């Protein structure tokens, strides 16, 4: 793992070398060649990107399952797999899911949604080196393979979010009628095999769903919802709107990871990552801590300032590394010499997309309540420009945002990355 800031990578996939960056290496084709027989003459001659076996378009998810590398190739509506960990730049994968072969990239295999098709998939996870679970975002469902596929286009066994494999409407066709068994643009999945729990980021409904047992049939309803007070709500920030972040709500979440350290959710629209010390068992359970912001009421990217080691801008995917082999790593009520509970040891990697970087935290931020207590101790030192000005006289603007041109001082109490 890199030990210094800006350390260069050693291998690139999807391109011939590190100097190339074009989608599908710049290869294009026309829609009429790929959609002959569909009857939409208005699309004839329209130029689109064309995949080949070793190219990628908008890759969005990555996982190592049973020693094999899986990459969700979103723009090509597929998931590709290498037989091991690649060792050469631009190495071609050996297997594809969502398409008939590695030269096809039509959405849903020419528009026929089914158990073997994908439409702009995003996240992927296994958890036990056996199951393969993919968030099939634009089909508004999650697909589960009970065992790792070994042929191209292998059909999934289970779908969540829809009642059957041939359906694909958001929230099962009733956009505002959100239910515990419906999904809208799911972007990430995480399977905790040890506890047999499945987590799904339901981005379009501004929530994360938890199944307390991995479903074994289509359309099974979730058991717990995070980010909303109940399964029928879908508005940003638990109904408070996109300008009112809080400890219960989510706004356009993107990814979820879980481990012995706790539960982490990248709350992308609020430019933060929320942390729960234990997996929630009740709907709408509030978070315990927050990364990227000084409190639960703020959500400006980079806290309204230039990027720093303590800020986030449009956080996306995450990876949680836990030092479980270390003999000093204990989480079960272990006390330090001073009588304080020891903090868990971990490394949380966050794709800080808006800042074009990946950042890593190995320390939990202070609880917002602890920061407030420290700030209250210094209230006597505050000086008012005009002591006669009535409190709240000019409080017409949103308390959670700065005025044009103002700058917010970053808190030194929140640990930096």
N, C-alpha and C positions, 0 to 999 in steps of 0.2 A: 504494500500500500504506500502511496506517496507520503513522504515525511516533511516536505518543504512546499511552501506556496509556489504555485505556477510550475510545478514539476511536469515535464512533458510526458505524454503517453508513449507506449512502445509499439502499438499495433492499431491499425484502422480497418474497419469493415465497411463495405458499401462503396468504397472508393479504391482506386488503384494505389494512391499514396496520399500523404497528408496535405498536399497542395490542391487536391481536387475537392469540390464541394457541391456539384450540381446534383439535383434530384435525379435518381436513376442514371447517374453519370451523363446526363444531357441527352439521352436517347428518347426520341419522340415517335409518335405514330398518329394516324388520323382516326377519329371515332368510327367512321364508316367501315374501316377494316376490322374493327373489333366488335361491332354491333350489327353486322349484316343480318337482315331478317327481322330486326326489331321494329322497323317501320317508321322511325322518327327521322324524316328527311331533313328537318331543321338542324340536325347535328352533323350531317354529312360534311366531311372535310375539316371538322373541328380538331385542332391539334392538341394532343395530350401527352403526358409523360408515359413512356413504355418501359416496363421492367425487363430485366434479364435475371438469370439465376443468382448473380453475384451483386446485384444493385439493391439499393434501399431508397425508400421515399417516406420521409417523416417518421422515422422509427420512434416509438413512444414507450415501449415496455421491454424489459430484459430480465431473464432468469436463467439460472443454472439448475437443471433438473436431471438427477441421475448422472451427473458428470457431463451432460450435453448442454450446449448453449442455445437458448430460445430467444429470438428477438421478434417483437411485435412490429411488423412493417406496415404501419397504419395506412400510409398513402397508397400502398399496393393491395390493401384489403386482404392481408395474409399474415401468418406467423411462420417464420422460417426457423429451421433447426440445423445446427451443426452436430456431427457425430461425437464431437468432443469440444475442447477449447481451442479455437483457431490459433495457428502459429504464424501465419503469413498474412501480409496486407492484402485486402481484397479477396480473401479466400471465400469460395462459394459454399453455401449451405448444402445439405444433403436431403432435406425433407421440407415440405410446405403444408401448412394447414390453411383452409379457407379457399384454396384454389386446386385445380386439377393437376397443375404442374408448376414449375418455377418460372415459366415464361408467361403466365397469365396474371392479370391484375384487375379484372373487372370486379366491381362491387357485387357481392352476393352471386358470384358465378353467372353473370348475365342477368341479374335481377331476380333470380329464383332463390329466395331466402329458404334455408333449410338447416339441417343439423350439421352440414359440412361447409356452410358459407359464412363469410364475415363481411362486415361493412364498417370500415374505419375503426378497427379494434384498438384498444389502448393498453390497459394493464394486463399482466400475467403473473401467476404465482402457482406454486405447488405445495410446499410445506412438508411434504412427506416423500418426495422423489417418486411418487406414483401417480397421483392426480395431476392433471393440467387444467388450470382454471383461467379463463380469458374474459375480460370485460369487453363485450362486443358492442361498442358505444352506440353507433348509429342504427343498430337493430334493437336498442333499448333492452338488452338482455345480458345475462352472464351464462357462458357455456362451460360445462364441466365434462372432462374426459376422465373416466374412472381409472384408466391406465395410460401410460405414455404411448402416443401413436407411433406406429412404425411403417406407415404407408402414406403417400401423398393424399391430401384431401380427406383424411380419416374423420368420420362422423363423430360428433359429440354425443354423450349419453344423456345429459340433463341440461335443461335451460331454466333459468330463473328470470322473473320479470315478465314472462309471457306464459300463456297457458299451453302453448304448443310450439314446435320447432318452425312452423310455417307462418308465424305471426311476428310483427316487428313494429307496431305502433307505440309511441310513448305513452306510458301509464295505461297500457292496454287499450288505446284508442280514445280514452277520455282524459284529455290533457290535464285538466284541473281536478280530476277525481283521483287523488292520490290514495293508495292503499298499501298495506304491508307486503303485498305480493306484486307490486308494480314498480317499474323503473323508468327513468328518463335520463338518457345519456350517461350511463355508468362509465366511469373512467379508470377505476382501480379495484383490485381484489386482493385479499390477503387471507390465507388459510392457516390458522393456528392448529396444527395437527395434534399437539400435545393435549389441548383442551377440546379439540374437535369443533372449533368455532370458525365461522366464515364471516369476513367483513367485506362489505361492498360500498364503494363511494358512489352514491346516487346523485351525481352533480346537478342535473337539471331540477331536482327537487330539493337541493341545498341540504342534504342529509347524508348520514352514513348508516347503513343497515347492518344488524348483527343477527346471524343465525347461530343459536347455541348448539346446534348439531348440523353437520354437513348434510344438506338435503339429498335424498335419494329418489326424488320424483320431480317432474316439471311443475313450475309455478308455486312451489312451497312458500308460504308467507314467512317474513322475518319475525324475530322475537323481540328485538329492541331497536329503537331508533335514536340516533344522536343528531343534534342540530335542530330538532323540532320537538314540540311538546307532546305530539301524538303522530300517529301514522297518516292522518288526513291533512296535515299541514305541509306547505312547500315553499313559503315565502322566505327571502333571505333573512339571516340573523334571527331566526325563531319568530318571524312575523314583525320584527321591528324595522325592517327595511334595510337597504344596503348602506345607509349612512349611520346606522346605530349598531355597531358591533357589541357583543356582550359575551359572557362566559358560557352561555347555553347554545348560542346560534352559530351557523356556518353560512358562508357566502361563497358559492362556487368552489367547493372543496375539490381536490384533485387526487390525493393519494392517502393511503393508510398503511401503517406498519405497527406491529405489536410484538411484545416480547416480555421477558421477566422484568424489564425496566418499567414497562407500562405501555400505554397506547398513544400513538402520535398520529395526528391528522393534519395534512397541509391544507390550510384554509386560505386558498389562493386569492379569492376576492378581497380578503381582509389583510393580505400581505403578512401572514403569520402562520406559525405551526402551533396547534393546541396539543396539550399533554394531559393525559389522565393517569394518575398513579396506579389505578386498577381499572380493569375493563368494566364499563358501565353495565348495570343490571336493570336500570330504570330508564324510561323514556325521558329524553331531554336533560340527562344528568350533566351538570356544568363541569367544565374543565378545571384542572387544578393549577396549571401554569401555562405560560405563553412564551414562545420564541419569536423574536423579530419586532416585538412591540414592548412598551414599558408597562402596559396594563391591558385589560380586556376591552376598554372603551375606545382604543385607538386603532386605526387601520390604514393610515397613509403609507404609501410605499417608501421604504427607507426612512420612515418617520418624518417625511417632509424635508429631508436633507440629502446631501450626497451619500452614496453607499458607504457603509462602514462594516466593521467586523461584527456588529451586533444587530444589523438590520437585514430585512428581506424585501424583495420586490418580485411579486408574482411567483412565489415558490411552487414547485411542481412535484416531481417524483422524489422519493426518499428511500434510503436503505439504512436499516438498523443493524449494527454489529455489536454483539455482546460478548464480553470476555468470560465466557462461562467456564473455561478451563483453568482460569486463575484461581488458586486456592484461597485467595483473599476476597474473592467475589461472592458475597453472601447477601441475600436480600431479606431473609426471614427474621425480622426484628433484631438484627445484630446491632449492638450498641458500641459506640466508640468509647475511648478512655474518658472523654469529657461527659459522657452520659447522653450524647446526642446520636440520633439514628444515622447510620452511615448512608451516604448517597450511593445509588447504584452506579456501577461502572459501565460505560457504553460509549459508542461512537454513532452519532446520527448524521448521515450524509444527506444534504438537501440540494436538489437542483434548483438553484436560485435564478430562475429563467430570465427575469427582467434585468438582472445584473450580469447575465452571460457568464455565470460561474457556478462551481459546485463548492459548497461550504460544509464544514464539519464541526459539530458541537460534541464535546465529551463531558459536558457539565450541565446540569439542569439549571434553568434560571430561577431566581428567587420568586417565591409566591407573591403575587401582586399585593396581597394583604400585608406582607412583611414590609414591602416598600412604603406603603401608605403610613404604617406606624412610624417608620424612620422619618418620613416627611413631616408628620404631625409634630415630632419633637422639635423641629426647627421653625415652627410657625411664628414664634415670638420675634424672629429675626426679620420677618417680612416687613417691608416698608411700602406704604401706599403713597402714590403721587399726590392724591387729593383725599385726605381723610374724611371730608364732608360729602364726597360723592356717594349717593345711596347705592347699597349693594344690589347688583343685578340691573342697574340703570340701563346699560347698553347690551343686555343679553338677548339680542334678537336673532343671533346667528347660532348655527349648530355648535354646541359646546365641544364636539369631538373633532372639529376641523379648525385649522389655522386660517387667518385672514390672508389675502393675497400679499405676498412679499414677506410674511412673517416666517421666522425660523424657530423650530422646536429644539431645545437643548436635549441631547440624548442623555438618558440616565446612566450613570456610571455603576449603578447597583446591579444591573442585569449583566450576567457574564457574557463576554463576547465570544464569538466563534473561535 
